[in-house]
Amino acid sequence: MVLITGFSSEAQTASIQNLDNKQKAIIKIAAITAKGDLSKLKEELNAGLDSGLTINQIKEVIVHLYAYCGFPRSIRGLQTFMTVIEERKTKGITDPVGNEASVIKDEGSKYKRGEAVLEKLTAAKQDGPKKGYAAFSPEIDVFLKEHLFADIFERNVLTYSERELVTISVLASIGGVEPMLQSHLNICLNVGLTSNQLKEFVAVMKSTIDRKEAAVAQKVLDDVIKAKSKI
């Protein structure tokens, strides 16, 4: 199972006010891969490696995002990354491969494991009656719990907060999924990212994707922060 380092409330992480260079690189790589701008992606993949991200961390970013924008974008991103690695090798650059994902030793059902991960992410119990799309299409609820939140989120190459940065970057980039973006911005706060870091996330997005989409992300974030302030 993934171990969450620093899983805490925003108040407990208030001393961390800025995204580091690796986090910014994750945001840019995820957003541009989702957009499919492969020329620009090559630049950001190089920048990501230069920032200290390992090959396996970047691979995991690109694999993770397929759950939100599809296999075609993810595979094209991986193919572009393969080219970048080979080009760097010809220049004599040896990039660290990094850790592989640990073997999952939990033998419980994947559905229950995924449910437990989702409870940690949302800080809410998942044992109530199914509502909305989960009630309308129970099979997608199973796929989400078993695959996204068990198979993918349990992999410890990236932390929960890093995976959520990937997720909100993709959701902001593809547009039209504001309810999901709102949910995952709230999850970001649950897994230790601060309001200031999320404001910086929007700033990074403004310099990376269309300003119209970044403006929508800003509005959704404003709503999330406003709602939190009333609690």
Beta strands, then each sheet from edge to edge (+ up, - down):
end
